[in-house]
Amino acid sequence: MNGWNVSDFMKNRKRKFLPFCLLSLYFMVNTVSASEIRSEFDYYGGDTLEFSGYTWAVKESFDKHTGPGRNYFSGSKENVWVDEDGKLHLKLRYKNDRWYCSEVQMLKSLGYGKYVFFIDRLPQPLDKDVVIGLFMYDHTDTSNFHKEIDIEFSKWGKDVDLNTQYVIQPYEEKAFRFDSDLNRPTRHEFSVRKKKITFNSRYEHGINPDSVGQIYKDWKYKPDQAYKTGHERVSINVWLYKASEPSNLKEMEVVISRFEFTPYKMERVKPTLPKLKKSKNHRRNKVKGIISITLLVVANFFMTFAWYGHLQFKKWNILQDTSLLGIILISWFIALFEYLFQVPGNRIGHESNGGPFNLFQLKMLQEVITLCVFTVCTVFIFKTDKLQWNYLVGFFFMILAVFFVFKKW
């Protein structure tokens, strides 16, 4: 019957409507992300200042809460200014029943190199709720934690704690923390190379002349893959940590005497995210990957014999009169050993159990291992087929598929 069919009509409507929904969702997500980036950049659209030979934008939140710490930021000359000696002043200031924080951001990205900040002695002890930040931050890169590198001074709301930390986001829990005597002028540095990021801190003056200029703390790690530079910019700020006011209810002023940058011209850009130095968990993760692959290889030998071994019974002169049901039961018995290795291999290798692979990667591994084991069995054990050039071309594309699945894009 060629009449109108409601079921077919609804199926066609769904097929047409689904791509539209997915496309709409894509534009919604990207529109929201873009608007967040634009609104963040709007805070730096006002005044600029010259400091240490570079132009810096002054952050102004227009009496709106913004990060870090859900604070008000003021770009007024009472909060941020450069004095006649060329020193940058950032102030935590109380006005009209509000505490206003301060931040400046360099207008240009400097890339790979050595970033050095010189801080004058603090005129008063660092309040437990105040944070002083020297950092790099990329507002446009929301997927890679903004490629943030921090040197921060704070007690993080605690009465007794170390007051300085080196950290690369999002690894806050793995920050390198220590204590600095901020009653003395200090020099703080982070150096960014594509496969190494290092930090160090020194005292500029002090009671003991031998301690001047010597490194009192340093930290470094070598990422597994290169750190990408591009749109990140240097920033300096003073803000409140999870508090609407400092615990001592006193204004705070920080003086940055100068900033220096030395480029590393030999470094090359690679579009990948920094990773922390290899740890015990990383090595354990790698061992689980090796165990998983080994179990999958063994499982695939049993699978190959379960699926194709019965085709060799005549050649091997065994079980030639067995019925189809008997062949199924024999293959089923062999496949039982496949599952005894396959299931543990997948469980050990999956990231939910501390392994290195996600589901797509496990599946791609399974297909490539299956193909390799099948080739070995066919050519060297069954000896029924020869390995031809077009098979090798197919294998190459399978390996290429593994590359695209495992590559960190």
N, C-alpha and C positions, 0 to 999 in steps of 0.2 A: 504494500500500500504506500503511495507516494504523498500522503497527506502530511500536514504540519505536525511535528513531534515535539511536545513540550520538553521532554528529557534532553533531546539533542540540542534544543534551543538554549537550555540552561547550561549545558556543557560548553557550548560555544561562547556564551556570555562569560563564564568563569575563566575560560582560556584567554579571553580578551581583557578581562578585568584584572587578572593576577599580575601581568607585566606592568599595568598602570599603577597598581598598588605598590609594587616594589620600587618603581621609578619615583613615585611620590614620596615614599619613605626615605629613599636615598637623598632627595633634594631637601627634605625636612631636616634630616640629621646634619647635612652639610651646611644648611642655612643657619641652624642653631649654633654650630661650631664657629662659623664665620662671624656671626653676630657677637659671640663671646669674645673672639679675638679683636674685633673692631672696638667693642666697648672697653677692653683692656688698653688698647692703644690710645683711646680717647683721653685717658688719664695723663698721657704724656704729650698732649697736643698744645700745651700752653707755653710757659716761659722756658728759656734755655739759659745755660751759663757756661763760661769757659773755665776749665780747671785742668791743670797739668798738661796744657796743649791740646786738649780734646773738648768737643762740644757735648754737653750733657743736657738731657731733657729733665725737667723737674716734675714730679708726680703731683697731680691735683685731683682728688676724688670728688670735689664739689659737694661736700657734706653728705656723701654716700659711703656706706660701708664697703670695703673691698679688701682683698688679700694683700699681704699675708696677715693672718690673725683677725680678720674682720675688724678693720680699723678705719679711722678717718685719716686721710693724708692731705697735708696742706702744702701748696707751692709758694706760700707767701715768703717775703724776704725776712720775716721774723723766724721762719722755720728753716729755710735753706739759703745760704749765701756764701760768697767767697770774699775773704777779707783782703786787706791791702798787701798782705804777705803772700797771697795766692793760695791760702789754705781753705779747704772746704769745711763748712760748718753745717751739721745736721742736728736738728733739735726736736726733742719730744716736748711739746708745749701745751699748756692748759689755757683754753680760751672759751668763753661763753658756755661753761659747763661741759666742755668736751676736751678730750685729749687728742691732739693732732700729731701724727707721726710724719716722718720725712723720708723721701727717697729720690735718688737721681739715677738716670740710666743713660749710658753713652749712646749717641745717635748712630754710630757705625759699629759694625762687627769687625773684630780684629783678627779672629782666626787662631791658628796654632801659634803658641808663644808662651812667654813668661809674664805673668801678671803680678805686679808687686804693689802693695798698699802700705803706706806709712801712717800710723795712728799716733796722735799725741796722747799723753797721759790723760786719763779721765779725771775730771775735777772732783768726782765723788765716787763712792763704791757703786758697782753695777747692781741695780735693783734686780730682784729675782724675776720680775715680770717683763723686763726690758730685753730686747734682742737687737744686737748690732750685726748686720749682714754685709759681707763682701762676696759677691757671687756673679756667675754668668747664668743667663736665662734667655730662652728662645720662646717668645710669646706665640709664634706661629706653629710650633711643633708640639701639638697636644698629645700625639700618640706616643712620644718617646720621653714623657715626663719633662718636657721642655729642655732637655739636655742640661739640667741644672747642676752646677758645681758650686759648693758653698764653703766659705769660712765664716763661722757664726760664733758670736760671743753671747752667752746667756746661761742662766741657771735653770731655765725652763720651768719657772714657777715653784722651784724648791728652795728651801732655806739654806741647805748645804748641798752643794753639788759642784762638779767640775764646770768651769765657765766657758770653755772653748771647744769647738769641734770642727773637724774636717768631714765633709759628707758629699756623696754624689747621689742625687735622687734617682730612684725612689728608695734607696737603701738606708733609710733613716736609722733603722735598728742596728745597722752595722757601722755607724759613724765612729770615727776615731776621736775620742774625747780626752781632754786633759785640762790642766789649770794654767792660766796666764796671769801674771802680775800686771794688771791694767793701770796700776799707779805709775808705771814706767812707760815711756814711748816704745812702741813695738813696730816691727816690720813683718808683714805676712805675705806669703807668696803661694800661688799655684801655677804650675807649668803644665801646659796641655800639648801633648803630642798624640799622633793618631793611635799609638798603642801603649802609651804610658802617661799617667797623670800623677804628678807629685805635688806635695804640700810641704811647706816649712815655715817656722816662725822664729824670730830673733828679737832680742832686746836691743834698743838703740842707745840707751843711756842707763846708768845705774850706779849704785854705791860701789860695786865691785867692777873696776875697769876691765878686768879679764873677761867678764861675761858679756861685754858690749860687742855686738855683731856676731856672736856665736849662736848657732842654731840650738834652740832649747827643745824643740819638738819638730819631727818630720814624719811624713807618711807617704807611701806610694803603693801603687798596684799597676799591674799590666793587664789590660783588658784582653779577652780572647779575640775580639775583633776591634776594628778601628773606630775611634770616636769621630763623628762627622761634625765639622764646623760649617757654618753657613750664615744663619740669621741670629745666632745668640749674641747678646750684648752684656757688657759689664754693668753691674748695678751696685749701689751702696745704699743701705737704708738703716733706719732706726724705727722699731715698732714694738707693740705690746703683744705678749704671748698669752692668749686665752684670758684676757682681762680687759676691763673697760678703763682701768687706771693702774698706775704703778703702785706697788704695795706701800712705798714710802711717801706717796702723794707729792713727789718732787719732780720738777722738770729736769730733763737730761740733755746734755749737749755733747756731741762727739765731733772731734776735729780730725780730719784727714789731711795731713800736711802735704802729701803729694801721692801721685799714682805714676807708675812706670810700666812700660810694655816693651818687650824685646821679641820680635817675630822669629819664628822658626821657618825659614823659607824653604827648607828641604822637605818639609812634611807635605804629603799629598792627601787630598780629601777622598774618603771612601764613605758611601752612604749607609753606615751601620751604627748601631747604638753601642755605647760603652758597656762592658760587663765587668763585674767585680773579679778580683783575683781569685784564682781557683782555690776552692776550699775542700774540706773533707767530704762535704755533701756532693760537691761536683765530681770528685773522684768516685764516690759511691754510686752516683748517677751513671757514670761511664761504665763501671763494672756491671751494673744491672743491664745496660745496653748490650754488652758483650754476651752476658748469660742469655739474654732474651734471643739474640740472633742465633746463638748456638742451638738453643732448644727448638727454634723454628726450622733450622736446617735439618735436625734429626727428625722432626715431625713431618717434614716434607718428603723425606725418604720413605717413611711409612705410607704417606698419602699417595705417592707415586706408585708404589707396589699395590696399594689397595685399589686404585683406580685403573691401572694399566697392567699390573702383573699377571692377571688372569688371561690377558691376550697372548702371553708367552707359554701357557700350559702345554699346548701342542708341540711347540718347539722344544720344550724341556721334557716332554714325555711324562707329564704328571697330571693327574686328575682330569684326564681327557673325557671321561664319561660322566663327569659331574653335571648335574642339572643346573639350570639357571638359578633356581632358588639356592642350591648349594653354593654356587659361585658368589651369590649375593651375601650369604652368611659368612663365607670365608673372607670376602673383602671387608665386610662389616667388622669381623674380628681383627683384621690387620689395622683398620681405621681406628679401632679402640686405642691402639698404641700411639697413633698419630695424635689423638686428643690428649693422651697422657703427657705429651710434650708441648703440643700447640697451646693449650689453655694456660699452663704455667708460664710459657714463653710470653704470651700476650699480657698476662697479669703483671709479671715482673717488669716488662718493658714499658708499660703504660705510665704516663706522668702522674696519674692519680695514686699510684703505689710507689712513687719515688723514682720511676724510670724516666728515660729521656725522650720518649716518643708519645705523640698524640695519636688519635685514631687514624687520621689520614696517613701519617707516616708509618704506622704499623701495617696498614693495608698495603701500602706501596712496597714496603719491605717484603711482605708475604708474597706479593706477585713476582717480584724479582727473584727471591729465593726459590720460589716454585719453578720458575723458568730455568734457573741455573741447575737445580737438582734434577729436573726433568731431562735436561740436555745431557748431564752426566750419565743418568740411567739409560737413556735411549742410545747414546753413542757407545758407551763403554760396557754396559751390563746387558741390555736387551739386544744391542747390535743390530737394530732393524732399520735404522735410517742414518744417512750421512749428514754432517753439518755443512750446509751450503751457505754461500755468501749472503743471500737475501735473509737468511735466519740471523746472521751476524748483524746485519743492518737493523733488523727488528730489535735485537738485544741492545744495540747502541741507543735506540730511541727510548727503550725502557729505562736504561741507566740515566738518560737525559731527564726522564720524568722524575726519577729519584732526586736528581739535582734540584729541579724546580720545586719539589715538595719540601725538601729539607733546607733549602736556602732561606736565610732570614732576610726578607725583603723589607 
